[in-house]
Amino acid sequence: MGVAIAAGFIGPYEAALARYTGADSSGEVIDRGTYAVVFALALGTLADIGIAVRKLAAR
């Protein structure tokens, strides 16, 4: 979303930023998106580890 706003694909920069995010800059939106992706990857990895441990314990 931040890249699309910064590139102007969605509309004028200030209007799109205010309408879709409420953030101060497109960089802030990109940072939040990156944090969300990293968090989701970490959570998925932990879930996979938990499933593998459960399967090993059931043997």
N, C-alpha and C positions, 0 to 999 in steps of 0.2 A: 504494500500500500504506500509506504514511504517513497519508494522509487517511482511509482506511478505519479504521485503528487509532485515530486521534485522534477520529473521530466515534463510535466504539464499534460499528461494523457487524460486526466480526469477533468481538468478545467483550469481556470486561473489559480495560481499557487495559493494565495491567501484565502480565497473562498473555499477551495477544496480542503485545505488544511483545517479550517474552522468547521466546515460541514461534516467531514468524515472522521476527524481524530480529536480535535480539541487540544492538540499538543502545540508547543511553541515553534517547533521546526520539523521538517521532514526527517532530519537526522535523528531526532528523538523517537519518531515513529519507527525508523529502521532499527534503532537500538532496542526498543521494546519488542519488536518482532524477532530479533535475534535472540534475546533472552527467552522468549516463549519457545522458540525452536530448541534451544539448548536444554531448557527445562523438560520439554516433552521427550527429547532423546534420552535424557538421564532417567526419567521416569519409566520409559519403555525398556531401557536396559535393566533397571532394577526389577521390573516385572518379569523379564525373561530369565534373569538369574533366580528369582523366586520360584518360577515354574520348574527350572532345571533342578534346583535343590529339592523340591517336593517330589519330583520323579525319582531322584536318587534315593531319597529317604523311603520311598514306597517299595523299593526292591528288596 
